[in-house]
Amino acid sequence: MQLTGPGVWGPPADHDESVRVLRRAVELGVNLIDTADAYGPHVSEELIREALHPYDGVLIATKAGQLRTGPGQWHPCGRPEYLRQQCELSLRRLGLERIELFQLHRVDPTVPAADQFGALADLRAEGKINLVGLSQVSVAQVEEAEAIVEIATVQNRYNLVDRTSDDVLRHCTERGIGFIPWHPVGAGELAKPGGLVHDIAEGLDATAAQVALAWLLQRSSIMLPIPGTSSVAHLEENLLAAELKLDLSTVAALDDAA
């Protein structure tokens, strides 16, 4: 999402740095890259193909279900024919015969949810996609979808200061469904000088973002954070969070902080 222009619209300010970010991520062991047809629109998928095709050992996850009418403008669209069209276009842009993880970007309230989940089931049955994911959903919506098609992942906003999806995370953990928190490094006031995350980071010689990511990774075995960035330096900083281990007292303090 960060490899695009302002408002997630148009090309990035530095095309070559975006390509370097993608290639460096894979060099450092990243094997899941999350994107969407709506990022740009199309810009992110095209950059990923340019930088990484044929994706040896890397799973490219994309999404459909959001119309873009301008910078910063998003409109859910879950009509089955639209989801099918966008799947076909993503296949073409990414240079794939099958999308390994295809996610419904949003449940469209104007279209029966069963029709939207059914469209994903049809695409999977046809071999155009392998795994099915959902984004920004409730437990009830996950359960409704599971009655129609196997759900591999759920991508909801979740971080230290926004835990409204705690019940969804519990459901995913119990069911073995991958949980992909977007905006994972959010820490709000906790990251400012004098805040708990800031103080913990200073004590560990780490950054606030690294502490936020480390907390997520220790919160559940099915956690798959997707911190976005447009710079190699920020990418490398984020990835160091995987090596940061928080002791139990620190985890408990962060659990209680929000």
HUQUISUL-V814841 format. One line per field, one symbol per residue. ss: DSSP state (H for helix, E for strand, C for the rest). A space follows every 10 residues. Layout:
ss: ???
//
This chain:
ss: CCCCCCCCEC CCCCHHHHHH HHHHHHHCCC CEEECCCCCE CCHHHHHHHH HHCCCCCCEE EEEECEECCC CCCCEECCCH HHHHHHHHHH HHHHCCCCEE EEEECCCCCC CCHHHHHHHH HHHHHCCCEE EEEEECCCHH HHHHHHCCCC CCEEECECEC CECCCHHHHH HHHHHCCEEC CECCCCCHHH HCCCCHHHHH HHHHCCCHHH HHHHHHHHHC CCECCCCCCC CHHHHHHHHH HHHCCCCHHH HHHHHCCC
//
